[in-house]
Every structure is written in C-alpha cells, then in structure tokens.
Amino acid sequence: MAWSRAMSPTWTSVEQPCYSPELDLAGSPDRIGLIGGEDVVLDLKTGAPHRRAHGVQLALYDLLVPLPHRRRRIGLYLHTDGEIARMVPYLSSQDYVIALTLCNQEEETHD
C-alpha cells in the first residue's frame, strides 16, 4: 500500500530523551507525531513483534509524553533482508494497566 500525502508522517519528536517526574519514568521514544492527522507514537524494531512487551513499551512512551487522549501505538518492524517493513498496531488497553502497574511497583520499592 503506497502512502498518500495525507498519510505522510509529521514527527514532532525523534529519539528525544524524555522524563516524567510524576511517573519517575525516562525513555526516548523513536517517533512521536502525526500520521493522517492522528496522534501516534512509533517504535522502530528489528526482530519479531512481541505483543505484550512491545505494547507495554509503547504505552509507557505514550504516558511519558502526555496528551489528554491516547495516541495510536505502532511498532514498525524493519527487515535486514530488504523486505518491506511491517507495521503492527498495538490496541490493547491492558498495556496501559501493566505500564502503570510497573511504574507504581518501582515507586513502592523506593520507600
């Protein structure tokens, strides 16, 4: 599927280190911006998709740079053999529950 001009991404952040004091969380999301007018967080990956781990990682990135709504979360899986990259959306709201639980567990261990 070819990208139309309307689908061209506009990145507002590229590998920008971020920190959330509220979550005591730091990270560098690969890409944050817009695709087709929709807020997205995108992570470039090699290897195979890992639904739970990569979904939670993208949820953490979304929480790290807050908006009043959730971004679309996308893993873009690159191939070393020249094949076209595979785009995988992460849709589970459970990823956010796990992400917030991990942040709260870390906070409890510092007490």
C-alpha positions in Angstrom: 0.0 0.0 0.0 1.5 3.3 -1.0 1.5 6.2 1.4 -0.7 9.2 0.2 0.3 12.7 1.0 -2.4 12.8 3.7 -0.8 9.7 5.3 2.7 11.2 5.4 4.0 11.4 8.9 4.9 14.6 10.6 7.3 13.9 13.5 7.3 16.3 16.5 9.9 14.3 18.4 12.6 11.9 17.1 14.6 9.9 19.7 14.2 12.8 22.1 15.0 11.8 25.7 12.0 12.4 28.0 11.4 12.3 31.7 8.1 12.2 33.7 8.6 13.2 37.4 5.0 12.0 38.1 5.8 8.5 36.9 9.6 8.6 37.7 10.0 7.3 34.2 12.5 8.1 31.5 12.9 7.0 27.9 13.5 8.0 24.3 10.5 7.2 22.0 11.7 6.7 18.5 9.0 8.8 16.9 6.1 10.9 18.2 3.9 12.9 15.8 1.0 12.7 13.4 0.1 10.2 10.7 -3.0 11.1 8.7 -3.9 13.8 11.3 -3.8 11.1 14.1 -1.5 11.3 17.1 0.9 8.4 17.1 3.9 7.0 19.0 6.0 4.8 16.8 8.9 2.5 17.7 11.3 1.1 15.2 12.1 -2.6 15.8 14.2 -5.4 14.4 13.1 -9.0 15.0 9.7 -10.3 15.6 6.8 -8.5 17.2 6.2 -9.3 20.9 2.6 -8.3 21.6 2.8 -7.8 25.3 6.3 -6.4 25.8 6.2 -4.1 22.8 2.7 -3.0 23.5 3.6 -2.1 27.1 6.7 -0.3 26.0 4.7 1.9 23.6 2.1 2.5 26.3 5.0 3.7 28.6 6.2 6.0 25.8 2.7 7.4 25.4 2.4 8.0 29.1 5.9 9.6 29.1 4.8 12.4 26.8 1.2 13.0 28.0 -1.7 14.2 25.9 -5.4 14.5 27.1 -6.1 11.3 25.0 -4.2 8.2 24.0 -2.0 8.1 20.9 -2.2 5.4 18.3 0.7 3.0 19.1 2.6 1.4 16.2 5.6 -0.9 16.0 7.4 -0.7 12.7 9.4 -3.9 12.2 12.4 -3.5 9.9 13.9 -6.3 7.9 17.6 -6.7 7.3 17.0 -8.6 4.0 15.5 -5.6 2.2 11.9 -6.7 2.6 9.2 -4.0 3.2 8.8 -3.1 6.9 5.8 -4.5 8.7 3.6 -2.1 10.6 1.9 -3.5 13.7 -0.7 -1.6 15.7 -0.9 -2.1 19.4 -4.5 -1.7 20.6 -4.8 -3.4 24.0 -5.8 -1.0 26.8 -4.4 -3.7 29.1 -0.9 -2.5 28.1 -1.6 0.8 29.9 -2.7 -1.0 33.1 0.5 -3.1 33.0 2.6 0.0 32.3 1.1 2.0 35.2 1.5 -1.0 37.5 5.1 -1.2 36.6 5.6 2.5 37.4 3.8 2.1 40.7 5.8 -1.0 41.7 9.1 0.8 41.1 7.8 3.7 43.3 6.9 1.2 46.1 10.4 -0.3 46.1 12.0 3.2 46.8 10.0 3.6 50.1 
